[in-house]
Amino acid sequence: MTPRDDDLPGYNPNARAARARRIPIWRWVLWEVALVLGMLVFYVGLTPIWIGLRGAAWIAEFRSRRRRHG
């Protein structure tokens, strides 16, 4: 025996109707543009900054170890 749909916790009767509607093209375009911009910011902008910070940390650690042992 299965429960009725409206007896389920968190059931939204409008959800099935909303999933059946098509998503407008302009929303797909907006999503793709936002995704491309986000990827550009992350991979082109933030990755080199992160690599530079890691390089600076490695150099500082190397110099610190050299001073301690030297």
mmCIF file of the N, C-alpha and C atoms, coordinates in Angstrom:
data_MODEL
# 
_entry.id   MODEL 
# 
loop_
_atom_site.group_PDB 
_atom_site.id 
_atom_site.type_symbol 
_atom_site.label_atom_id 
_atom_site.label_alt_id 
_atom_site.label_comp_id 
_atom_site.label_asym_id 
_atom_site.label_entity_id 
_atom_site.label_seq_id 
_atom_site.pdbx_PDB_ins_code 
_atom_site.Cartn_x 
_atom_site.Cartn_y 
_atom_site.Cartn_z 
_atom_site.occupancy 
_atom_site.B_iso_or_equiv 
_atom_site.pdbx_formal_charge 
_atom_site.auth_seq_id 
_atom_site.auth_comp_id 
_atom_site.auth_asym_id 
_atom_site.auth_atom_id 
_atom_site.pdbx_PDB_model_num 
ATOM 1   N N  . MET A 1 1  ? 0.844  -1.181 0.000   1.00 0.00 ? 1  MET A N  1 
ATOM 2   C CA . MET A 1 1  ? 0.000  0.000  0.000   1.00 0.00 ? 1  MET A CA 1 
ATOM 3   C C  . MET A 1 1  ? 0.897  1.255  0.000   1.00 0.00 ? 1  MET A C  1 
ATOM 4   N N  . THR A 1 2  ? 0.698  2.147  -0.964  1.00 0.00 ? 2  THR A N  1 
ATOM 5   C CA . THR A 1 2  ? 1.505  3.367  -1.043  1.00 0.00 ? 2  THR A CA 1 
ATOM 6   C C  . THR A 1 2  ? 0.698  4.551  -0.530  1.00 0.00 ? 2  THR A C  1 
ATOM 7   N N  . PRO A 1 3  ? 1.373  5.500  0.103   1.00 0.00 ? 3  PRO A N  1 
ATOM 8   C CA . PRO A 1 3  ? 0.644  6.681  0.610   1.00 0.00 ? 3  PRO A CA 1 
ATOM 9   C C  . PRO A 1 3  ? 0.237  7.584  -0.546  1.00 0.00 ? 3  PRO A C  1 
ATOM 10  N N  . ARG A 1 4  ? -0.782 8.349  -0.313  1.00 0.00 ? 4  ARG A N  1 
ATOM 11  C CA . ARG A 1 4  ? -1.189 9.334  -1.313  1.00 0.00 ? 4  ARG A CA 1 
ATOM 12  C C  . ARG A 1 4  ? -0.108 10.399 -1.407  1.00 0.00 ? 4  ARG A C  1 
ATOM 13  N N  . ASP A 1 5  ? -0.031 11.052 -2.556  1.00 0.00 ? 5  ASP A N  1 
ATOM 14  C CA . ASP A 1 5  ? 1.007  12.064 -2.765  1.00 0.00 ? 5  ASP A CA 1 
ATOM 15  C C  . ASP A 1 5  ? 0.939  13.187 -1.740  1.00 0.00 ? 5  ASP A C  1 
ATOM 16  N N  . ASP A 1 6  ? -0.260 13.623 -1.405  1.00 0.00 ? 6  ASP A N  1 
ATOM 17  C CA . ASP A 1 6  ? -0.364 14.768 -0.491  1.00 0.00 ? 6  ASP A CA 1 
ATOM 18  C C  . ASP A 1 6  ? -0.088 14.393 0.957   1.00 0.00 ? 6  ASP A C  1 
ATOM 19  N N  . ASP A 1 7  ? 0.092  13.111 1.240   1.00 0.00 ? 7  ASP A N  1 
ATOM 20  C CA . ASP A 1 7  ? 0.464  12.687 2.589   1.00 0.00 ? 7  ASP A CA 1 
ATOM 21  C C  . ASP A 1 7  ? 1.980  12.691 2.799   1.00 0.00 ? 7  ASP A C  1 
ATOM 22  N N  . LEU A 1 8  ? 2.731  12.827 1.722   1.00 0.00 ? 8  LEU A N  1 
ATOM 23  C CA . LEU A 1 8  ? 4.188  12.802 1.829   1.00 0.00 ? 8  LEU A CA 1 
ATOM 24  C C  . LEU A 1 8  ? 4.695  14.122 2.404   1.00 0.00 ? 8  LEU A C  1 
ATOM 25  N N  . PRO A 1 9  ? 5.726  14.051 3.260   1.00 0.00 ? 9  PRO A N  1 
ATOM 26  C CA . PRO A 1 9  ? 6.275  15.302 3.810   1.00 0.00 ? 9  PRO A CA 1 
ATOM 27  C C  . PRO A 1 9  ? 6.967  16.109 2.710   1.00 0.00 ? 9  PRO A C  1 
ATOM 28  N N  . GLY A 1 10 ? 6.747  17.393 2.723   1.00 0.00 ? 10 GLY A N  1 
ATOM 29  C CA . GLY A 1 10 ? 7.363  18.273 1.747   1.00 0.00 ? 10 GLY A CA 1 
ATOM 30  C C  . GLY A 1 10 ? 6.733  18.206 0.367   1.00 0.00 ? 10 GLY A C  1 
ATOM 31  N N  . TYR A 1 11 ? 5.576  17.591 0.240   1.00 0.00 ? 11 TYR A N  1 
ATOM 32  C CA . TYR A 1 11 ? 4.928  17.466 -1.062  1.00 0.00 ? 11 TYR A CA 1 
ATOM 33  C C  . TYR A 1 11 ? 4.432  18.822 -1.527  1.00 0.00 ? 11 TYR A C  1 
ATOM 34  N N  . ASN A 1 12 ? 4.711  19.135 -2.780  1.00 0.00 ? 12 ASN A N  1 
ATOM 35  C CA . ASN A 1 12 ? 4.259  20.385 -3.369  1.00 0.00 ? 12 ASN A CA 1 
ATOM 36  C C  . ASN A 1 12 ? 3.443  20.031 -4.609  1.00 0.00 ? 12 ASN A C  1 
ATOM 37  N N  . PRO A 1 13 ? 2.150  20.262 -4.594  1.00 0.00 ? 13 PRO A N  1 
ATOM 38  C CA . PRO A 1 13 ? 1.327  19.851 -5.735  1.00 0.00 ? 13 PRO A CA 1 
ATOM 39  C C  . PRO A 1 13 ? 1.666  20.599 -7.026  1.00 0.00 ? 13 PRO A C  1 
ATOM 40  N N  . ASN A 1 14 ? 2.262  21.756 -6.941  1.00 0.00 ? 14 ASN A N  1 
ATOM 41  C CA . ASN A 1 14 ? 2.615  22.509 -8.144  1.00 0.00 ? 14 ASN A CA 1 
ATOM 42  C C  . ASN A 1 14 ? 3.947  22.080 -8.745  1.00 0.00 ? 14 ASN A C  1 
ATOM 43  N N  . ALA A 1 15 ? 4.706  21.266 -8.035  1.00 0.00 ? 15 ALA A N  1 
ATOM 44  C CA . ALA A 1 15 ? 6.034  20.888 -8.511  1.00 0.00 ? 15 ALA A CA 1 
ATOM 45  C C  . ALA A 1 15 ? 5.959  20.059 -9.788  1.00 0.00 ? 15 ALA A C  1 
ATOM 46  N N  . ARG A 1 16 ? 5.028  19.130 -9.848  1.00 0.00 ? 16 ARG A N  1 
ATOM 47  C CA . ARG A 1 16 ? 4.915  18.286 -11.047 1.00 0.00 ? 16 ARG A CA 1 
ATOM 48  C C  . ARG A 1 16 ? 4.562  19.138 -12.262 1.00 0.00 ? 16 ARG A C  1 
ATOM 49  N N  . ALA A 1 17 ? 3.654  20.096 -12.091 1.00 0.00 ? 17 ALA A N  1 
ATOM 50  C CA . ALA A 1 17 ? 3.269  20.973 -13.196 1.00 0.00 ? 17 ALA A CA 1 
ATOM 51  C C  . ALA A 1 17 ? 4.454  21.862 -13.608 1.00 0.00 ? 17 ALA A C  1 
ATOM 52  N N  . ALA A 1 18 ? 5.250  22.307 -12.640 1.00 0.00 ? 18 ALA A N  1 
ATOM 53  C CA . ALA A 1 18 ? 6.398  23.160 -12.956 1.00 0.00 ? 18 ALA A CA 1 
ATOM 54  C C  . ALA A 1 18 ? 7.460  22.379 -13.721 1.00 0.00 ? 18 ALA A C  1 
ATOM 55  N N  . ARG A 1 19 ? 7.655  21.110 -13.373 1.00 0.00 ? 19 ARG A N  1 
ATOM 56  C CA . ARG A 1 19 ? 8.643  20.304 -14.090 1.00 0.00 ? 19 ARG A CA 1 
ATOM 57  C C  . ARG A 1 19 ? 8.201  19.992 -15.512 1.00 0.00 ? 19 ARG A C  1 
ATOM 58  N N  . ALA A 1 20 ? 6.908  20.010 -15.769 1.00 0.00 ? 20 ALA A N  1 
ATOM 59  C CA . ALA A 1 20 ? 6.393  19.690 -17.098 1.00 0.00 ? 20 ALA A CA 1 
ATOM 60  C C  . ALA A 1 20 ? 6.566  20.861 -18.077 1.00 0.00 ? 20 ALA A C  1 
ATOM 61  N N  . ARG A 1 21 ? 6.678  22.083 -17.552 1.00 0.00 ? 21 ARG A N  1 
ATOM 62  C CA . ARG A 1 21 ? 6.840  23.250 -18.428 1.00 0.00 ? 21 ARG A CA 1 
ATOM 63  C C  . ARG A 1 21 ? 8.250  23.297 -18.995 1.00 0.00 ? 21 ARG A C  1 
ATOM 64  N N  . ARG A 1 22 ? 8.357  23.822 -20.202 1.00 0.00 ? 22 ARG A N  1 
ATOM 65  C CA . ARG A 1 22 ? 9.667  23.987 -20.835 1.00 0.00 ? 22 ARG A CA 1 
ATOM 66  C C  . ARG A 1 22 ? 10.363 25.223 -20.275 1.00 0.00 ? 22 ARG A C  1 
ATOM 67  N N  . ILE A 1 23 ? 11.683 25.180 -20.221 1.00 0.00 ? 23 ILE A N  1 
ATOM 68  C CA . ILE A 1 23 ? 12.472 26.309 -19.742 1.00 0.00 ? 23 ILE A CA 1 
ATOM 69  C C  . ILE A 1 23 ? 12.733 27.233 -20.932 1.00 0.00 ? 23 ILE A C  1 
ATOM 70  N N  . PRO A 1 24 ? 12.447 28.526 -20.788 1.00 0.00 ? 24 PRO A N  1 
ATOM 71  C CA . PRO A 1 24 ? 12.651 29.450 -21.908 1.00 0.00 ? 24 PRO A CA 1 
ATOM 72  C C  . PRO A 1 24 ? 14.124 29.500 -22.333 1.00 0.00 ? 24 PRO A C  1 
ATOM 73  N N  . ILE A 1 25 ? 14.316 29.739 -23.626 1.00 0.00 ? 25 ILE A N  1 
ATOM 74  C CA . ILE A 1 25 ? 15.666 29.785 -24.200 1.00 0.00 ? 25 ILE A CA 1 
ATOM 75  C C  . ILE A 1 25 ? 16.523 30.857 -23.525 1.00 0.00 ? 25 ILE A C  1 
ATOM 76  N N  . TRP A 1 26 ? 15.942 31.994 -23.199 1.00 0.00 ? 26 TRP A N  1 
ATOM 77  C CA . TRP A 1 26 ? 16.742 33.076 -22.624 1.00 0.00 ? 26 TRP A CA 1 
ATOM 78  C C  . TRP A 1 26 ? 17.334 32.668 -21.281 1.00 0.00 ? 26 TRP A C  1 
ATOM 79  N N  . ARG A 1 27 ? 16.659 31.785 -20.546 1.00 0.00 ? 27 ARG A N  1 
ATOM 80  C CA . ARG A 1 27 ? 17.222 31.315 -19.271 1.00 0.00 ? 27 ARG A CA 1 
ATOM 81  C C  . ARG A 1 27 ? 18.400 30.378 -19.505 1.00 0.00 ? 27 ARG A C  1 
ATOM 82  N N  . TRP A 1 28 ? 18.304 29.541 -20.548 1.00 0.00 ? 28 TRP A N  1 
ATOM 83  C CA . TRP A 1 28 ? 19.433 28.671 -20.888 1.00 0.00 ? 28 TRP A CA 1 
ATOM 84  C C  . TRP A 1 28 ? 20.634 29.512 -21.296 1.00 0.00 ? 28 TRP A C  1 
ATOM 85  N N  . VAL A 1 29 ? 20.400 30.539 -22.097 1.00 0.00 ? 29 VAL A N  1 
ATOM 86  C CA . VAL A 1 29 ? 21.491 31.418 -22.539 1.00 0.00 ? 29 VAL A CA 1 
ATOM 87  C C  . VAL A 1 29 ? 22.109 32.130 -21.346 1.00 0.00 ? 29 VAL A C  1 
ATOM 88  N N  . LEU A 1 30 ? 21.273 32.645 -20.463 1.00 0.00 ? 30 LEU A N  1 
ATOM 89  C CA . LEU A 1 30 ? 21.767 33.323 -19.269 1.00 0.00 ? 30 LEU A CA 1 
ATOM 90  C C  . LEU A 1 30 ? 22.594 32.370 -18.412 1.00 0.00 ? 30 LEU A C  1 
ATOM 91  N N  . TRP A 1 31 ? 22.137 31.141 -18.245 1.00 0.00 ? 31 TRP A N  1 
ATOM 92  C CA . TRP A 1 31 ? 22.860 30.149 -17.460 1.00 0.00 ? 31 TRP A CA 1 
ATOM 93  C C  . TRP A 1 31 ? 24.221 29.838 -18.098 1.00 0.00 ? 31 TRP A C  1 
ATOM 94  N N  . GLU A 1 32 ? 24.248 29.638 -19.401 1.00 0.00 ? 32 GLU A N  1 
ATOM 95  C CA . GLU A 1 32 ? 25.497 29.313 -20.081 1.00 0.00 ? 32 GLU A CA 1 
ATOM 96  C C  . GLU A 1 32 ? 26.490 30.475 -19.991 1.00 0.00 ? 32 GLU A C  1 
ATOM 97  N N  . VAL A 1 33 ? 26.011 31.703 -20.158 1.00 0.00 ? 33 VAL A N  1 
ATOM 98  C CA . VAL A 1 33 ? 26.893 32.868 -20.049 1.00 0.00 ? 33 VAL A CA 1 
ATOM 99  C C  . VAL A 1 33 ? 27.453 32.977 -18.633 1.00 0.00 ? 33 VAL A C  1 
ATOM 100 N N  . ALA A 1 34 ? 26.613 32.793 -17.636 1.00 0.00 ? 34 ALA A N  1 
ATOM 101 C CA . ALA A 1 34 ? 27.079 32.850 -16.245 1.00 0.00 ? 34 ALA A CA 1 
ATOM 102 C C  . ALA A 1 34 ? 28.086 31.739 -15.961 1.00 0.00 ? 34 ALA A C  1 
ATOM 103 N N  . LEU A 1 35 ? 27.848 30.564 -16.505 1.00 0.00 ? 35 LEU A N  1 
ATOM 104 C CA . LEU A 1 35 ? 28.767 29.449 -16.310 1.00 0.00 ? 35 LEU A CA 1 
ATOM 105 C C  . LEU A 1 35 ? 30.124 29.736 -16.951 1.00 0.00 ? 35 LEU A C  1 
ATOM 106 N N  . VAL A 1 36 ? 30.117 30.251 -18.168 1.00 0.00 ? 36 VAL A N  1 
ATOM 107 C CA . VAL A 1 36 ? 31.379 30.570 -18.851 1.00 0.00 ? 36 VAL A CA 1 
ATOM 108 C C  . VAL A 1 36 ? 32.130 31.670 -18.099 1.00 0.00 ? 36 VAL A C  1 
ATOM 109 N N  . LEU A 1 37 ? 31.426 32.707 -17.668 1.00 0.00 ? 37 LEU A N  1 
ATOM 110 C CA . LEU A 1 37 ? 32.085 33.777 -16.920 1.00 0.00 ? 37 LEU A CA 1 
ATOM 111 C C  . LEU A 1 37 ? 32.665 33.275 -15.604 1.00 0.00 ? 37 LEU A C  1 
ATOM 112 N N  . GLY A 1 38 ? 31.916 32.428 -14.923 1.00 0.00 ? 38 GLY A N  1 
ATOM 113 C CA . GLY A 1 38 ? 32.418 31.862 -13.672 1.00 0.00 ? 38 GLY A CA 1 
ATOM 114 C C  . GLY A 1 38 ? 33.655 31.012 -13.881 1.00 0.00 ? 38 GLY A C  1 
ATOM 115 N N  . MET A 1 39 ? 33.652 30.209 -14.937 1.00 0.00 ? 39 MET A N  1 
ATOM 116 C CA . MET A 1 39 ? 34.823 29.377 -15.232 1.00 0.00 ? 39 MET A CA 1 
ATOM 117 C C  . MET A 1 39 ? 36.029 30.237 -15.604 1.00 0.00 ? 39 MET A C  1 
ATOM 118 N N  . LEU A 1 40 ? 35.800 31.301 -16.359 1.00 0.00 ? 40 LEU A N  1 
ATOM 119 C CA . LEU A 1 40 ? 36.898 32.200 -16.703 1.00 0.00 ? 40 LEU A CA 1 
ATOM 120 C C  . LEU A 1 40 ? 37.491 32.866 -15.462 1.00 0.00 ? 40 LEU A C  1 
ATOM 121 N N  . VAL A 1 41 ? 36.626 33.334 -14.586 1.00 0.00 ? 41 VAL A N  1 
ATOM 122 C CA . VAL A 1 41 ? 37.115 33.973 -13.356 1.00 0.00 ? 41 VAL A CA 1 
ATOM 123 C C  . VAL A 1 41 ? 37.921 32.973 -12.538 1.00 0.00 ? 41 VAL A C  1 
ATOM 124 N N  . PHE A 1 42 ? 37.401 31.751 -12.405 1.00 0.00 ? 42 PHE A N  1 
ATOM 125 C CA . PHE A 1 42 ? 38.095 30.766 -11.579 1.00 0.00 ? 42 PHE A CA 1 
ATOM 126 C C  . PHE A 1 42 ? 39.394 30.309 -12.214 1.00 0.00 ? 42 PHE A C  1 
ATOM 127 N N  . TYR A 1 43 ? 39.333 29.846 -13.447 1.00 0.00 ? 43 TYR A N  1 
ATOM 128 C CA . TYR A 1 43 ? 40.514 29.237 -14.062 1.00 0.00 ? 43 TYR A CA 1 
ATOM 129 C C  . TYR A 1 43 ? 41.525 30.249 -14.568 1.00 0.00 ? 43 TYR A C  1 
ATOM 130 N N  . VAL A 1 44 ? 41.066 31.370 -15.098 1.00 0.00 ? 44 VAL A N  1 
ATOM 131 C CA . VAL A 1 44 ? 41.995 32.351 -15.663 1.00 0.00 ? 44 VAL A CA 1 
ATOM 132 C C  . VAL A 1 44 ? 42.431 33.356 -14.609 1.00 0.00 ? 44 VAL A C  1 
ATOM 133 N N  . GLY A 1 45 ? 41.561 33.677 -13.681 1.00 0.00 ? 45 GLY A N  1 
ATOM 134 C CA . GLY A 1 45 ? 41.893 34.693 -12.686 1.00 0.00 ? 45 GLY A CA 1 
ATOM 135 C C  . GLY A 1 45 ? 42.417 34.147 -11.382 1.00 0.00 ? 45 GLY A C  1 
ATOM 136 N N  . LEU A 1 46 ? 41.688 33.230 -10.779 1.00 0.00 ? 46 LEU A N  1 
ATOM 137 C CA . LEU A 1 46 ? 42.040 32.803 -9.426  1.00 0.00 ? 46 LEU A CA 1 
ATOM 138 C C  . LEU A 1 46 ? 43.128 31.741 -9.376  1.00 0.00 ? 46 LEU A C  1 
ATOM 139 N N  . THR A 1 47 ? 43.213 30.887 -10.376 1.00 0.00 ? 47 THR A N  1 
ATOM 140 C CA . THR A 1 47 ? 44.234 29.837 -10.348 1.00 0.00 ? 47 THR A CA 1 
ATOM 141 C C  . THR A 1 47 ? 45.648 30.410 -10.372 1.00 0.00 ? 47 THR A C  1 
ATOM 142 N N  . PRO A 1 48 ? 45.966 31.359 -11.249 1.00 0.00 ? 48 PRO A N  1 
ATOM 143 C CA . PRO A 1 48 ? 47.322 31.927 -11.192 1.00 0.00 ? 48 PRO A CA 1 
ATOM 144 C C  . PRO A 1 48 ? 47.622 32.618 -9.859  1.00 0.00 ? 48 PRO A C  1 
ATOM 145 N N  . ILE A 1 49 ? 46.622 33.252 -9.266  1.00 0.00 ? 49 ILE A N  1 
ATOM 146 C CA . ILE A 1 49 ? 46.830 33.878 -7.957  1.00 0.00 ? 49 ILE A CA 1 
ATOM 147 C C  . ILE A 1 49 ? 47.152 32.809 -6.919  1.00 0.00 ? 49 ILE A C  1 
ATOM 148 N N  . TRP A 1 50 ? 46.405 31.714 -6.939  1.00 0.00 ? 50 TRP A N  1 
ATOM 149 C CA . TRP A 1 50 ? 46.646 30.625 -5.990  1.00 0.00 ? 50 TRP A CA 1 
ATOM 150 C C  . TRP A 1 50 ? 48.033 30.019 -6.193  1.00 0.00 ? 50 TRP A C  1 
ATOM 151 N N  . ILE A 1 51 ? 48.417 29.788 -7.440  1.00 0.00 ? 51 ILE A N  1 
ATOM 152 C CA . ILE A 1 51 ? 49.742 29.217 -7.727  1.00 0.00 ? 51 ILE A CA 1 
ATOM 153 C C  . ILE A 1 51 ? 50.833 30.186 -7.253  1.00 0.00 ? 51 ILE A C  1 
ATOM 154 N N  . GLY A 1 52 ? 50.638 31.482 -7.459  1.00 0.00 ? 52 GLY A N  1 
ATOM 155 C CA . GLY A 1 52 ? 51.608 32.462 -6.991  1.00 0.00 ? 52 GLY A CA 1 
ATOM 156 C C  . GLY A 1 52 ? 51.735 32.470 -5.471  1.00 0.00 ? 52 GLY A C  1 
ATOM 157 N N  . LEU A 1 53 ? 50.619 32.378 -4.771  1.00 0.00 ? 53 LEU A N  1 
ATOM 158 C CA . LEU A 1 53 ? 50.668 32.331 -3.305  1.00 0.00 ? 53 LEU A CA 1 
ATOM 159 C C  . LEU A 1 53 ? 51.355 31.065 -2.816  1.00 0.00 ? 53 LEU A C  1 
ATOM 160 N N  . ARG A 1 54 ? 51.076 29.942 -3.455  1.00 0.00 ? 54 ARG A N  1 
ATOM 161 C CA . ARG A 1 54 ? 51.735 28.680 -3.071  1.00 0.00 ? 54 ARG A CA 1 
ATOM 162 C C  . ARG A 1 54 ? 53.233 28.776 -3.331  1.00 0.00 ? 54 ARG A C  1 
ATOM 163 N N  . GLY A 1 55 ? 53.610 29.352 -4.470  1.00 0.00 ? 55 GLY A N  1 
ATOM 164 C CA . GLY A 1 55 ? 55.032 29.524 -4.766  1.00 0.00 ? 55 GLY A CA 1 
ATOM 165 C C  . GLY A 1 55 ? 55.725 30.395 -3.733  1.00 0.00 ? 55 GLY A C  1 
ATOM 166 N N  . ALA A 1 56 ? 55.073 31.481 -3.342  1.00 0.00 ? 56 ALA A N  1 
ATOM 167 C CA . ALA A 1 56 ? 55.649 32.362 -2.326  1.00 0.00 ? 56 ALA A CA 1 
ATOM 168 C C  . ALA A 1 56 ? 55.790 31.638 -0.990  1.00 0.00 ? 56 ALA A C  1 
ATOM 169 N N  . ALA A 1 57 ? 54.819 30.823 -0.642  1.00 0.00 ? 57 ALA A N  1 
ATOM 170 C CA . ALA A 1 57 ? 54.887 30.060 0.610   1.00 0.00 ? 57 ALA A CA 1 
ATOM 171 C C  . ALA A 1 57 ? 56.019 29.037 0.562   1.00 0.00 ? 57 ALA A C  1 
ATOM 172 N N  . TRP A 1 58 ? 56.197 28.376 -0.576  1.00 0.00 ? 58 TRP A N  1 
ATOM 173 C CA . TRP A 1 58 ? 57.278 27.398 -0.698  1.00 0.00 ? 58 TRP A CA 1 
ATOM 174 C C  . TRP A 1 58 ? 58.642 28.072 -0.597  1.00 0.00 ? 58 TRP A C  1 
ATOM 175 N N  . ILE A 1 59 ? 58.772 29.226 -1.232  1.00 0.00 ? 59 ILE A N  1 
ATOM 176 C CA . ILE A 1 59 ? 60.037 29.957 -1.168  1.00 0.00 ? 59 ILE A CA 1 
ATOM 177 C C  . ILE A 1 59 ? 60.317 30.402 0.268   1.00 0.00 ? 59 ILE A C  1 
ATOM 178 N N  . ALA A 1 60 ? 59.293 30.905 0.960   1.00 0.00 ? 60 ALA A N  1 
ATOM 179 C CA . ALA A 1 60 ? 59.478 31.345 2.349   1.00 0.00 ? 60 ALA A CA 1 
ATOM 180 C C  . ALA A 1 60 ? 59.859 30.157 3.235   1.00 0.00 ? 60 ALA A C  1 
ATOM 181 N N  . GLU A 1 61 ? 59.240 29.017 3.019   1.00 0.00 ? 61 GLU A N  1 
ATOM 182 C CA . GLU A 1 61 ? 59.576 27.841 3.813   1.00 0.00 ? 61 GLU A CA 1 
ATOM 183 C C  . GLU A 1 61 ? 61.000 27.375 3.527   1.00 0.00 ? 61 GLU A C  1 
ATOM 184 N N  . PHE A 1 62 ? 61.394 27.393 2.268   1.00 0.00 ? 62 PHE A N  1 
ATOM 185 C CA . PHE A 1 62 ? 62.750 26.999 1.891   1.00 0.00 ? 62 PHE A CA 1 
ATOM 186 C C  . PHE A 1 62 ? 63.784 27.918 2.541   1.00 0.00 ? 62 PHE A C  1 
ATOM 187 N N  . ARG A 1 63 ? 63.552 29.222 2.502   1.00 0.00 ? 63 ARG A N  1 
ATOM 188 C CA . ARG A 1 63 ? 64.480 30.179 3.114   1.00 0.00 ? 63 ARG A CA 1 
ATOM 189 C C  . ARG A 1 63 ? 64.542 30.001 4.621   1.00 0.00 ? 63 ARG A C  1 
ATOM 190 N N  . SER A 1 64 ? 63.376 29.729 5.241   1.00 0.00 ? 64 SER A N  1 
ATOM 191 C CA . SER A 1 64 ? 63.340 29.525 6.690   1.00 0.00 ? 64 SER A CA 1 
ATOM 192 C C  . SER A 1 64 ? 64.129 28.288 7.086   1.00 0.00 ? 64 SER A C  1 
ATOM 193 N N  . ARG A 1 65 ? 64.000 27.212 6.337   1.00 0.00 ? 65 ARG A N  1 
ATOM 194 C CA . ARG A 1 65 ? 64.747 25.988 6.657   1.00 0.00 ? 65 ARG A CA 1 
ATOM 195 C C  . ARG A 1 65 ? 66.247 26.198 6.430   1.00 0.00 ? 65 ARG A C  1 
ATOM 196 N N  . ARG A 1 66 ? 66.589 26.951 5.393   1.00 0.00 ? 66 ARG A N  1 
ATOM 197 C CA . ARG A 1 66 ? 67.996 27.196 5.107   1.00 0.00 ? 66 ARG A CA 1 
ATOM 198 C C  . ARG A 1 66 ? 68.640 28.029 6.221   1.00 0.00 ? 66 ARG A C  1 
ATOM 199 N N  . ARG A 1 67 ? 67.906 28.990 6.778   1.00 0.00 ? 67 ARG A N  1 
ATOM 200 C CA . ARG A 1 67 ? 68.424 29.815 7.883   1.00 0.00 ? 67 ARG A CA 1 
ATOM 201 C C  . ARG A 1 67 ? 68.612 28.978 9.141   1.00 0.00 ? 67 ARG A C  1 
ATOM 202 N N  . ARG A 1 68 ? 67.669 28.081 9.428   1.00 0.00 ? 68 ARG A N  1 
ATOM 203 C CA . ARG A 1 68 ? 67.755 27.264 10.625  1.00 0.00 ? 68 ARG A CA 1 
ATOM 204 C C  . ARG A 1 68 ? 68.957 26.327 10.592  1.00 0.00 ? 68 ARG A C  1 
ATOM 205 N N  . HIS A 1 69 ? 69.214 25.739 9.434   1.00 0.00 ? 69 HIS A N  1 
ATOM 206 C CA . HIS A 1 69 ? 70.288 24.756 9.327   1.00 0.00 ? 69 HIS A CA 1 
ATOM 207 C C  . HIS A 1 69 ? 71.620 25.385 8.950   1.00 0.00 ? 69 HIS A C  1 
ATOM 208 N N  . GLY A 1 70 ? 71.608 26.612 8.548   1.00 0.00 ? 70 GLY A N  1 
ATOM 209 C CA . GLY A 1 70 ? 72.838 27.233 8.067   1.00 0.00 ? 70 GLY A CA 1 
ATOM 210 C C  . GLY A 1 70 ? 73.533 27.982 9.130   1.00 0.00 ? 70 GLY A C  1 
# 
